[in-house]
């Protein structure tokens, strides 16, 4: 809920889940899924791998 300039409270509508329930998602979700998958599949930079290895040794 938010307030307007004159102090009235306004309820904001929640996104409708109809599309998700019916199995139809907006077209932009495919591009977002592809981007996510690319990032997840990327190799870690060597410096970050070394840093994580150092943390593993300490714990």
trRosetta pair geometry for C-beta under 8 A, 3 or more apart (Angstrom, degrees):
i j d omega theta_ij theta_ji phi_ij phi_ji
1 9 5.4 10 173 -175 117 110
1 10 7.0 159 -160 76 69 40
1 11 5.6 -37 -105 -100 84 58
1 12 7.1 -167 -97 5 31 83
2 9 7.3 155 83 -152 31 63
2 10 5.6 -24 68 61 81 92
2 12 6.4 53 2 -38 105 111
3 7 5.9 -21 -171 -145 117 34
3 8 6.9 148 -154 75 67 34
3 9 5.7 -43 -96 -97 69 59
3 10 7.3 143 -113 13 18 82
4 7 7.0 -41 68 28 72 18
4 8 4.9 1 34 57 115 87
4 9 7.9 -154 2 -83 81 13
4 10 5.8 76 -41 -21 99 120
16 19 7.1 93 103 -1 93 86
17 20 4.9 -54 -168 45 75 114
17 21 5.6 79 132 -29 88 101
18 21 5.8 -60 -146 37 29 111
18 22 6.3 12 162 -7 66 111
19 22 6.3 -65 -145 43 26 100
19 24 5.0 -90 -158 88 77 81
19 25 6.0 108 145 -105 111 35
19 26 6.7 29 161 -39 161 72
20 23 7.8 43 -178 -70 30 21
20 25 6.7 45 -94 -90 63 83
25 29 4.4 -42 143 32 127 155
25 30 8.0 143 95 -41 117 73
26 29 5.6 115 70 -16 72 99
27 30 6.3 -41 -175 15 52 109
27 31 7.9 41 141 -5 70 101
28 31 5.7 -53 -162 38 54 111
28 32 6.2 53 144 -20 77 106
29 32 5.4 -55 -146 40 38 113
29 33 6.1 42 154 -24 69 104
30 33 5.8 -54 -149 34 29 112
30 34 6.5 29 153 -18 63 105
31 34 5.7 -53 -148 35 33 112
31 35 6.4 33 154 -18 65 105
32 35 5.7 -53 -148 36 32 112
32 36 6.3 35 153 -20 65 106
33 36 5.7 -53 -147 36 31 113
33 37 6.3 31 155 -19 64 107
34 37 5.8 -55 -147 37 30 111
34 38 6.5 32 154 -21 64 105
35 38 5.8 -55 -151 33 31 112
35 39 6.5 27 154 -16 65 106
36 39 5.9 -59 -151 36 30 108
36 40 6.3 27 155 -17 66 109
37 40 5.8 -55 -144 38 31 111
37 41 6.2 23 159 -14 65 112
38 41 6.0 -65 -146 42 27 106
38 42 6.8 44 152 -43 63 95
39 42 5.8 -37 -155 4 34 117
44 48 4.8 -117 175 87 106 117
44 49 4.9 131 101 -61 121 89
44 52 7.5 -16 159 4 163 140
45 48 4.7 84 63 10 85 105
45 49 7.0 -152 94 -8 41 88
46 49 5.6 -55 -149 36 33 114
46 50 6.3 34 154 -20 67 105
47 50 5.7 -53 -149 35 31 112
47 51 6.4 32 152 -19 64 106
48 51 5.6 -51 -147 36 34 114
48 52 6.4 34 154 -18 65 104
49 52 5.9 -56 -150 37 30 109
49 53 6.4 33 151 -21 64 106
50 53 5.6 -54 -150 34 32 114
50 54 6.6 35 151 -22 64 102
51 54 5.7 -50 -152 31 33 113
51 55 6.7 33 150 -17 64 102
52 55 5.6 -51 -151 35 37 113
52 56 6.4 40 150 -22 66 103
53 56 5.5 -51 -149 33 34 115
53 57 6.6 38 151 -23 64 101
54 57 5.7 -50 -152 30 34 113
54 58 6.8 30 152 -18 64 105
55 58 5.8 -58 -152 34 34 110
55 59 6.6 12 159 -5 67 110
56 59 6.4 -70 -147 44 29 97
